[in-house]
């Protein structure tokens, strides 16, 4: 039976809570990933941050800068599918010009991503699972939490990260 350890990515990319959002977007783009653990100077995990957090900031900033109105339910008019990869085009290598004319692209052209630190947009709670958990336990954990990535931790030590894509890959490969 396969475990989380069998499918997790142990080659971790992390970011400091003091990094700018601009640095974060460059890091995510360079590594072709959509989220990373946030690790403090003492090496402890303090949260998780993803492109969804950047998009949320863009939507909030777009509402303020572009005069956008929130939706009927108070949410931002900008919505995003679970597939975050298309967003990389807006932030790839620190572009300041939009590649599209929607709210995110307009915001990038008008925004200074260096004004914000990762700590301001990260999720402080970190969702973690033990590396010896089964893939069924992992799938249930991700579904119940409605999350797309979980940190793999042994005690207080960060061992890796696992995503919904890793689970799908394992299923497709017959694991």
CORRA-V728247 format. One record per pair of residues at least 24 apart in sequence whose C-alpha atoms are under 10 Angstrom apart, sorted by the first residue. I is the first residue (numbers start at 1). GAP is how many residues later the second one is. Records with the same first field share a line. If there is no record, write none. Layout:
I=GAP, GAP
This chain:
1=133, 134, 174
2=130, 131, 132, 133, 134, 168, 173
3=127, 128, 129, 130, 131, 132, 133, 134, 135, 172
4=125, 126, 127, 128, 129, 130, 131, 132, 133, 134, 135, 148, 156, 157, 158, 162, 163
5=125, 126, 127, 128, 129, 130, 147, 154, 155, 156, 157
6=125, 126, 128, 129, 160, 164, 169
7=124, 128, 153, 154, 155, 156, 159, 160, 162, 163, 168
8=123, 142, 143, 144, 151, 152, 153, 154, 155, 158, 159
9=142, 143, 150, 151, 152, 153, 154, 157
10=142, 148, 149, 150, 151, 152
11=148, 149, 150
12=24, 25, 146, 147, 148, 149
13=24, 25, 26, 147, 148
14=24, 25, 26, 31, 34, 35
15=24, 25, 30, 32, 33, 34, 103
16=24, 25, 27, 29, 30, 31, 101, 102, 103
17=24, 28, 29, 30, 31, 32, 100, 101, 102, 103, 104, 105
18=98, 99, 100, 101, 102
19=95, 97, 98, 99, 100
20=92, 93, 94, 95, 96, 97, 98, 99, 100
21=28, 30, 32, 33, 36, 91, 92, 93, 94, 95, 96, 97, 98, 99, 100, 101
22=32, 69, 71, 72, 73, 90, 91, 92, 93, 94, 95, 96
23=70, 71, 90, 91, 94, 95
24=25, 26, 27, 30, 67, 70, 89, 90, 93, 94
25=25, 26, 29, 62, 63, 65, 66, 67, 68, 69, 88
26=62, 65, 66, 67, 68, 69
27=65, 66, 67
28=60, 63, 64, 65
29=56, 58, 59, 60, 61, 62, 63, 64, 65
30=58, 62, 63
32=53, 56, 60
33=51, 52, 55
34=49, 50, 51, 53, 54, 114, 115, 129
35=49, 113, 114, 126, 128
36=86, 113, 114, 115, 125
37=85, 86, 89, 112, 113, 114, 121, 123, 124
38=80, 81, 84, 85, 86, 88
39=119
43=113, 114, 115
44=112, 113, 114
45=79, 80, 81, 106, 108, 111, 112, 113
46=73, 76, 77, 78, 79, 80
47=71, 72, 75, 76, 77, 78, 79, 80, 104
48=70, 71, 73, 74, 75, 76, 77, 78, 79, 101, 102, 103
49=69, 70, 71, 72, 73, 74, 75, 77
50=34, 68, 71, 72, 73, 98, 99
51=33, 34, 36, 37, 40
52=28, 29, 30, 31, 32, 35, 69, 70
53=65, 67, 68, 69, 70
54=33, 37, 50, 59, 64, 67, 68
55=24, 25, 29, 32, 48, 49, 52, 66
56=24, 48, 65
57=47, 50, 56, 59, 63, 64
58=45, 46, 47, 48, 49, 50, 53, 55
59=44, 45, 48
60=47
61=42, 43, 46, 47, 49, 50
62=40, 41, 42, 43, 44, 45, 46, 48, 49
63=40, 44
64=43
65=41, 42, 45, 46
66=37, 40, 41, 44
68=35
77=26
78=24, 25, 26
82=66
126=24, 25
127=24, 25, 26
128=24, 25, 26, 30, 32, 33, 34
129=24, 25, 31, 32, 33
130=24, 25, 28, 29, 30
131=28, 29, 30, 31
135=32, 35, 36, 40
136=31
138=24, 25, 26, 29
139=24, 25, 28, 29
142=25
